[in-house]
Amino acid sequence: MAVATKLMKLGWTVLHPLSENNRYDLVAERGNEFKRIQVKYVTPKNGGLPVNCRSSNNWSVKRYSPKEVDIIAAYDSRDENIYFIPSSIFNASTIKLRLEPTKNGQRQKIRHAKEFINLN
């Protein structure tokens, strides 16, 4: 509900699928633009947010693809921020968004959470 509320505050209409057999949890619509959104509840760990780009059950693990999901909305359980990760960067089964600088000072190939605070 936090993601739906944030989207509505940003001017999006929020639609919910009637069944649970979809790869996305909700659809955001504004004008003629539709975004299929998968919501993930994420707990910070070691200065970052590990966001799963896959679903799993007792039988299988399946990564999300741009054909199924446009955005993963990662809800940070600690501070209640929401980060909108576009499908164009779903290149792994998990994406780590940095909340704090790395301990070793690494700067390359780092995805800072603040870059994903807005839905484009």
Backbone as a ProteinNet text record, in pm:
[ID]
protein_1_A
[PRIMARY]
MAVATKLMKLGWTVLHPLSENNRYDLVAERGNEFKRIQVKYVTPKNGGLPVNCRSSNNWSVKRYSPKEVDIIAAYDSRDENIYFIPSSIFNASTIKLRLEPTKNGQRQKIRHAKEFINLN
[TERTIARY]
81.8	0	86.1	203.4	290.9	331.8	358.9	398.1	280.6	161.8	43.1	17.1	30.2	8.7	109.2	236.3	340.3	310.7	272.4	241.3	124.8	21.9	-92.7	-52.4	36.6	85.4	166.1	227.8	305.6	218	87.1	-4.5	-38.4	-5.3	-35.2	-166.6	-241.1	-355.2	-301.9	-344.7	-293.1	-400.3	-362.9	-452.1	-395.9	-483.5	-440.6	-498.1	-417	-468.6	-569.8	-665.2	-765.2	-715.3	-613.8	-562	-418.5	-367.6	-231.5	-132.9	-176.4	-91	-18.7	3.8	74.7	216.4	305.6	444.7	460.5	356.2	361.5	252.8	274.1	179.6	77.4	116	24.4	66.8	-24.4	3.9	-19.5	74.5	58.4	28.7	-70.8	-112.3	-118.6	-63.3	-70.6	-73.7	-182.5	-197.5	-209.3	-122.6	-121.1	-6.2	52.4	167.5	126.5	166.4	138.3	270.3	284.1	403.6	360.3	410.2	386	490.7	445.7	536.1	530.2	646.9	662.7	714.3	650.3	687.1	768.9	877.9	964	982.4	959.2	985.5	1129.2	1214.2	1357.1	1408.8	1493.5	1557.3	1703.2	1748.7	1888.1	1985.6	2099.5	2203.7	2339.1	2431.7	2568	2573.6	2490	2494.2	2425.2	2349.6	2282.3	2147.8	2075.8	1948.1	1961.9	1962.4	1966.6	1825	1803.5	1671.4	1668.2	1580.4	1566.8	1495.1	1553.6	1493.9	1439.2	1381.4	1329.6	1218.2	1138.9	1037.9	1071	1025.5	1051.6	937	920.8	825.5	887.8	810.1	864.7	914.1	873.4	904.9	1004.9	1010.8	1097.2	1142.4	1245.7	1295	1295.5	1235.3	1226.3	1259.5	1357.3	1395.6	1290.2	1274.3	1182.9	1251.3	1173.1	1227.4	1152.4	1213.5	1146.6	1017.1	997.9	873.2	758.2	791.2	691.2	671.5	780.3	779.5	858.1	802.8	872.3	959.5	915.4	982.6	971.1	1076.1	1066.5	1066	964.4	956.8	1005.9	1122.7	1183.1	1146.2	1073.1	1030.2	1130.2	1198.2	1298.3	1226.3	1231.9	1160.4	1213.7	1336	1395.9	1343.6	1350	1310.6	1187.9	1127.3	1005	1020.4	1143.8	1164.8	1131.2	1096.7	1066	1158.7	1220.6	1314.1	1258.6	1254.9	1196.8	1308.9	1325.6	1435.3	1379.9	1428	1376	1424.3	1344.2	1376.8	1503.2	1543.6	1664	1790.6	1784.9	1903.8	1884.7	1780.8	1762.5	1860.9	1986.9	2087.2	2138.6	2080.9	2123.5	2001.7	2017	1904.4	1884.4	1988.5	1980.3	2055.2	1997	2063.5	2082.9	2201.2	2226.3	2230	2142.9	2142.4	2216.9	2316.9	2396.7	2323.7	2311.1	2255.6	2367.3	2482.3	2599.1	2719.5	2822.9	2944.2	3005.6	3074.7	3141.3	3256.2	3288.3	3396.3	3533	3546.4	3676.4	3688.2	3587	3593.1	3561.3	3515.7	3483.8	3377.3	3396.6	3301.2	3246.3	3321.1	3275.8	3175.7	3081.4	2979.7	2896.8	2878.7	2796.8	2664.9	2555.5	2422.7	2376	2372.5	2330.7	2178.7	2122.6	1977.2	1912.7	1977.4	1917.3	1891.2	1959.8	1936.9	1803.4	1739.9	1617	1496.6	1506.2	1399.6	1278	1293.9	1182.9	1142.2	1015.3	963.9	963	1036	1039.9	945.6
-119.8	0	126.1	119.2	236.7	276.5	177.7	207.1	268	211.1	265.2	408.5	434.4	569.2	667.6	628.4	715.4	744.6	643.4	662.6	759.6	745.4	835.9	979.3	996.9	1131.3	1191.3	1103.9	1149.7	1169.4	1149.8	1174.9	1055.2	934.6	813.2	754.6	689.6	608	467.6	401.9	269.7	164.5	60.6	-49.8	-177.2	-260.9	-387.5	-504.2	-603.2	-721.8	-795.3	-859.9	-935.7	-1072.1	-1124.1	-1256	-1244.1	-1352.6	-1354.1	-1418.8	-1450.6	-1520.8	-1428.1	-1304.2	-1207.7	-1190	-1148.1	-1123.4	-987.1	-905.3	-773.1	-762.5	-671.4	-652.7	-543.6	-446.1	-337.4	-272.8	-190.3	-114.3	32.1	116.6	260.5	320.2	407.6	468.1	619	687.1	834.1	873.2	938.3	971.7	843.9	827.7	706.3	614.1	635.5	557	458.3	333.4	228.7	165.9	140.1	76.2	-43.8	-162.5	-283	-285.4	-290.6	-275.4	-397	-451.3	-557.5	-491.8	-516.1	-453.7	-551.9	-501.8	-582.6	-509.9	-580.8	-531.3	-569.8	-470.8	-496.4	-443.8	-522.5	-482.7	-448.4	-328.6	-291	-388.1	-405.1	-493.5	-440.9	-422.6	-378.9	-253.4	-155	-27.4	-26.7	-132.5	-138.3	-207.6	-202.2	-271.4	-381.5	-506.7	-616.3	-641.7	-612	-623.2	-744.9	-839.9	-957.9	-922.2	-961.1	-939.9	-1072.7	-1148.2	-1280.3	-1314.8	-1411.6	-1464.9	-1611.6	-1662.2	-1802.7	-1859.7	-1989.3	-2063	-2198.9	-2293.7	-2425.6	-2502.8	-2460	-2538	-2472.1	-2339.7	-2276.4	-2137.2	-2089.9	-1953.6	-1896.2	-1778.4	-1718.1	-1569.8	-1529.1	-1388	-1307.3	-1180.8	-1091	-1043.7	-1026	-975.9	-849.1	-766.8	-645.4	-674.3	-797.4	-833.2	-852.1	-870.3	-899.2	-785.6	-716.4	-614.3	-493.4	-374.3	-251.8	-194.8	-214.6	-153	-244.1	-248.4	-305	-186.8	-181.2	-78.5	-143.2	-101	-156.4	-67.7	-124.8	-54.2	-81.7	22.9	11.5	6.3	-107.6	-127.3	-40.3	7.4	86.9	229.8	297.8	439.3	466.3	361	367.7	441.3	457.3	511.9	405.7	450.9	360.8	395.2	292.4	309.6	238.2	308.3	256.7	214.8	84.8	29.5	-12.8	49.2	15	-121.6	-185.5	-319.5	-320.6	-207.7	-202	-241.9	-244	-284.9	-416.8	-493.2	-626	-721.7	-709	-795.2	-904.8	-913.8	-1016.2	-1059	-1162.1	-1205.9	-1115.6	-1040.1	-943.8	-816.5	-702.8	-573.7	-513.1	-460.8	-396.5	-245.8	-175.4	-30	18.5	102.3	152.5	264.8	251.3	356	438.6	375.5	438	414.5	497.3	473.5	336.8	280.6	152.7	172.1	68.9	77.9	87.9	30.3	34	151	236.7	354.2	327.1	207.7	174.1	269.3	313.8	405.7	353.9	266.5	212.7	100.5	91	-14.3	-15.6	101.2	116	180.3	126.3	184.4	248	380.2	452.8	458.7	425.8	421.4	554.6	665.5	797.2	821.6	747.8	762.8	704.4	625.7	555	600.6	717.2	764.8	814.8	849.7	901	803.8	803.2	721.8	807.4	765.3	841.9	781.6
0	0	0	60.5	62.7	-78.4	-163.4	-301.6	-377	-361	-427.5	-382.7	-253.9	-200.7	-259.8	-265.1	-321.5	-468.9	-544.2	-685.6	-703.9	-622.4	-633.4	-600.2	-501.2	-468.2	-583.4	-664	-779.6	-903.4	-888.6	-999.2	-1085.5	-1040.2	-1114.8	-1064.7	-1153.8	-1115.7	-1092.9	-987	-953	-978	-1051.7	-1084	-1022.7	-968.1	-907.4	-986.7	-1020.9	-1089.8	-1002	-1064.6	-989.2	-944.2	-1013	-977.1	-926.2	-870.3	-818.1	-914.8	-1033.7	-1128.9	-1225.1	-1184.2	-1267.5	-1217	-1304.9	-1266.8	-1199.7	-1200.9	-1139.4	-1032.9	-936.8	-827.4	-855.1	-935.1	-968.9	-1099.8	-1152.4	-1274	-1240.8	-1281	-1264	-1401.4	-1406.3	-1533.4	-1517.4	-1616.8	-1620.9	-1767.3	-1807.9	-1949.6	-2030.3	-2128.3	-2210.1	-2172.4	-2056.5	-2013	-1903.5	-1920.9	-1823.7	-1778.8	-1648.6	-1592.5	-1509.2	-1544.3	-1465.1	-1353.8	-1228.8	-1115.2	-1022.5	-994.9	-895.8	-768.1	-656.2	-528.8	-446	-389.9	-302.1	-169.2	-59.6	75.2	106.2	132.6	145.1	279	342.2	467.5	440.1	479.8	456.8	522.8	456	508.2	461.9	553.7	524	436.3	468.9	397.6	262.8	233.6	103.9	113.3	2.7	-8.6	-112.5	-71.6	-169.2	-222.1	-350	-410.3	-502.5	-472.3	-556.9	-686.5	-797.3	-929.3	-980.2	-889	-922.1	-823.9	-862.1	-772.2	-748.2	-636.4	-608	-527	-542.5	-461.2	-431.4	-388.6	-354.9	-476.4	-595.8	-715.1	-809.2	-810.4	-910.3	-868.4	-935.9	-922.9	-1063	-1079.8	-1212.6	-1205	-1286.1	-1290.6	-1365.2	-1324.7	-1395.1	-1523	-1626.8	-1752.5	-1792.7	-1878.6	-1926.4	-2003.2	-2048	-2116.2	-2016.7	-1888.5	-1786	-1685.4	-1653.6	-1548.5	-1598.6	-1577.8	-1618.8	-1507.7	-1384.4	-1269.9	-1148.2	-1068.6	-934.5	-838	-753.5	-649.7	-520.6	-474.3	-353.1	-234.7	-141.1	-20.8	90.1	135.7	241.9	376.3	442.8	568.5	682	670.1	778.3	778.1	663.7	660	573.8	518.9	440.8	307.5	259.5	125.3	22	-96.6	-206.8	-322.1	-379.9	-490.2	-613	-726.2	-849.6	-944.6	-961	-1040.8	-1177.1	-1286.4	-1419	-1467.1	-1547.9	-1597.7	-1682.9	-1733.8	-1818	-1742.1	-1609.4	-1533.5	-1459.2	-1492.8	-1433.1	-1498.1	-1468.7	-1532.6	-1440.4	-1324	-1227.1	-1146.9	-1066.7	-985.5	-863.4	-826.7	-716.6	-755.1	-721.6	-741.2	-603	-577.8	-448.7	-470.3	-399.7	-400.8	-277.4	-296.3	-184.2	-112.5	17.8	103.1	166.7	184.6	246.7	155.9	167.9	88	121.4	25.8	49.4	148.4	223.2	321.7	255.6	134.6	66.9	-31.3	-37.4	-124	-270.7	-302.3	-441.3	-494.4	-620.1	-681.2	-813.4	-879.2	-1006.9	-984.1	-1074.4	-1073.4	-945.1	-885.5	-765.5	-806.6	-757.1	-782.1	-651	-650.2	-530.4	-525.2	-411.1	-394.8	-431.8	-398.2	-424	-572.7	-660.3	-804.8	-847.8	-761.2	-797.3	-714.7	-653.9	-564.7	-642.7	-769.9	-850.4	-958.8	-991.1	-1100.4	-1225.7	-1326.3	-1452	-1553.4
[MASK]
++++++++++++++++++++++++++++++++++++++++++++++++++++++++++++++++++++++++++++++++++++++++++++++++++++++++++++++++++++++++

